[in-house]
Each structure stands twice: as structure tokens, then as C-alpha cells.
Amino acid sequence: MKTRTLVYEEVFSTTPEQLFALLHTPSAIRCWWGAARAIVAPEPDGIWAAVWGEIEDDPDYITAATIREFDPPRRLILSDYRYRAKSGPLPFDADFVTEFTISAHAQGTVLRVSQQGFPAGQEADAFYAGCEKGWRDTFAGIREYLAGSTHRA
């Protein structure tokens, strides 16, 4: 199946270590991604999971993945995703892989996310567009999180 990749990156005024930590620290994930809960076993073959929604026993969304690569403070790769949404399953089959890469920059640290595996057909267009907006909003959440000195990972 032909697929497409979404890439988004931005420079943050923080260290690579602090930026990497917020990607796998559950309390940080809840803040910058607006998740109700998060569970992370930060190691190769570990678990990365987040849940959104007010009702714990009936959440709006659940995302769980395997940590394929855990290389602090440079790279985190998530794969083998499982999704659950109240609205139902995705309208397509996909094998998503999300890679976070972190590198030093003159103004701080670059965070680059590459989300691979979106089907190229129109059946995934709305989901792809939603993810584009989602990553912009997510990076805004990271900026806000880093700006709050009491919330640093």
C-alpha cells in the first residue's frame, strides 16, 4: 500500500535533555498534550499510552504504542499502534510509526516529528489533515509547557 508521511519540526528554547524528558514523562504528557492520563515504560520495547476524555471508564480516545527505540536525548520511535475512539475505528488500515528526533540548535533544541504510514488514498485525507492540525496544536502545547517554569520535565 502506498503511504505518506507527515513531518513537523520546531526550535524550542530548552536543552535536548529537557525536551526529550517531556516526551516520556507521564505528568508532562498530560500537560502538553492535554491527555487525561498517560503511562510510559521508557525503554526499548516499552509502552507509551495516553488517554483523552473526562470519563475514566469510557474515554474518548486511547492511543497505545510500543517504544521501538529509546535513545535519550536524541530519538524516540513509537510503533505497533493501537487506537480506540468512541466514534469507532479508523476508516482505513494503517501501520503508523512516529519518530521524534532531537538535535541541538543555536537557539535551543530542534524537535522533529515524523509520522509515517498514512494511506495515500482519500480515505485517510480527513485523518491526515486532523493530524497536521494536531501536531501544530501539540507543539503549541509543548511551548506553553516549557514556558511554565513549574512544569518543566
C-alpha positions as CSV (number, residue, x, y, z in Angstrom):
1,M,0.0,0.0,0.0
2,K,1.3,3.5,-0.9
3,T,1.6,5.7,2.1
4,R,2.5,9.3,3.0
5,T,4.4,10.8,5.9
6,L,3.7,13.9,7.9
7,V,6.7,15.9,9.2
8,Y,6.7,18.8,11.6
9,E,9.6,20.5,13.4
10,E,10.3,23.5,15.5
11,V,13.0,25.0,17.6
12,F,12.4,25.2,21.4
13,S,14.4,27.3,24.0
14,T,15.4,24.4,26.1
15,T,18.1,21.7,26.3
16,P,17.9,18.4,24.4
17,E,17.6,16.5,27.7
18,Q,14.7,18.6,29.0
19,L,12.9,18.3,25.6
20,F,13.4,14.5,25.4
21,A,12.2,14.1,29.0
22,L,8.9,15.7,28.3
23,L,8.2,13.1,25.5
24,H,8.2,10.2,28.0
25,T,7.3,11.7,31.4
26,P,3.6,11.0,32.0
27,S,2.9,14.1,34.1
28,A,4.4,16.2,31.3
29,I,2.5,14.4,28.5
30,R,-0.8,15.1,30.4
31,C,0.1,18.9,30.4
32,W,1.4,19.5,26.9
33,W,-0.9,17.1,25.1
34,G,-4.0,17.6,27.2
35,A,-4.3,13.9,28.0
36,A,-6.3,12.8,30.9
37,R,-3.9,10.0,31.7
38,A,-0.6,8.7,30.4
39,I,1.5,5.6,31.1
40,V,5.0,5.2,29.8
41,A,7.6,2.4,30.3
42,P,10.6,4.4,28.9
43,E,12.8,1.7,27.4
44,P,13.2,-0.3,24.2
45,D,10.1,-2.5,23.8
46,G,8.4,-0.3,26.5
47,I,4.9,1.1,26.4
48,W,3.7,4.6,25.5
49,A,0.0,5.2,26.1
50,A,-2.3,8.2,26.5
51,V,-6.0,8.6,27.1
52,W,-8.2,11.6,26.5
53,G,-11.7,12.2,27.9
54,E,-13.4,13.1,31.2
55,I,-14.9,9.7,32.0
56,E,-12.2,7.2,33.0
57,D,-14.3,4.1,32.3
58,D,-15.4,5.4,28.9
59,P,-12.6,7.6,27.4
60,D,-13.0,9.5,24.1
61,Y,-9.6,8.3,22.7
62,I,-6.9,5.8,23.6
63,T,-3.5,5.7,21.9
64,A,-1.0,3.0,22.8
65,A,2.2,2.1,21.1
66,T,5.4,0.1,21.6
67,I,8.6,2.1,22.1
68,R,10.7,0.7,19.3
69,E,13.7,2.9,20.0
70,F,14.6,4.8,23.2
71,D,17.8,6.8,22.7
72,P,18.0,9.7,25.1
73,P,18.2,12.5,24.4
74,R,18.2,12.0,20.6
75,R,15.4,9.8,19.4
76,L,12.2,8.1,20.4
77,I,10.4,5.8,18.0
78,L,6.8,4.6,18.6
79,S,5.3,1.7,16.5
80,D,2.7,-1.0,16.7
81,Y,-0.1,1.5,17.5
82,R,-3.4,0.6,18.8
83,Y,-6.2,3.2,18.7
84,R,-9.6,3.2,20.2
85,A,-12.1,6.0,19.7
86,K,-15.7,6.4,20.9
87,S,-16.6,7.3,17.4
88,G,-15.4,3.9,16.1
89,P,-12.3,2.5,14.3
90,L,-10.2,4.4,11.7
91,P,-11.8,4.1,8.2
92,F,-8.6,2.6,6.8
93,D,-5.9,0.1,7.7
94,A,-2.6,1.7,8.7
95,D,0.8,0.8,10.3
96,F,1.9,4.0,11.9
97,V,5.4,4.8,13.0
98,T,6.2,8.0,14.8
99,E,9.7,9.2,15.2
100,F,10.8,12.0,17.4
101,T,14.3,13.3,16.8
102,I,16.0,16.0,18.9
103,S,19.1,18.0,17.9
104,A,21.0,21.0,19.3
105,H,20.4,24.3,17.6
106,A,21.9,27.8,18.0
107,Q,18.6,29.0,19.6
108,G,18.0,25.8,21.7
109,T,16.8,22.4,20.5
110,V,15.0,21.2,17.4
111,L,12.2,18.7,17.9
112,R,11.2,16.9,14.7
113,V,8.3,14.5,14.5
114,S,7.8,12.2,11.5
115,Q,4.6,10.2,11.4
116,Q,4.7,7.6,8.7
117,G,2.0,5.2,7.4
118,F,-0.9,7.3,6.3
119,P,-2.6,5.7,3.4
120,A,-2.2,7.8,0.2
121,G,-5.8,7.5,-0.8
122,Q,-8.6,9.9,0.0
123,E,-10.0,7.6,2.7
124,A,-7.3,9.0,5.0
125,D,-7.4,12.6,3.9
126,A,-9.5,13.8,6.8
127,F,-7.4,11.9,9.4
128,Y,-4.2,13.2,7.9
129,A,-5.5,16.8,7.9
130,G,-6.5,16.3,11.5
131,C,-3.1,15.1,12.4
132,E,-1.4,18.1,10.7
133,K,-3.5,20.4,12.9
134,G,-3.0,18.1,15.9
135,W,0.8,18.4,15.6
136,R,0.7,22.2,15.3
137,D,-1.5,22.2,18.4
138,T,0.8,19.7,20.2
139,F,3.9,21.8,19.5
140,A,2.0,24.9,20.9
141,G,1.2,22.8,24.0
142,I,4.9,22.0,24.3
143,R,5.8,25.7,24.0
144,E,3.3,26.6,26.7
145,Y,4.6,23.7,28.9
146,L,8.2,24.9,28.6
147,A,7.2,28.5,29.3
148,G,5.8,27.5,32.7
149,S,8.8,27.2,35.0
150,T,7.0,25.0,37.5
151,H,6.1,22.4,34.8
152,R,9.5,21.6,33.4
153,A,10.3,17.9,33.0
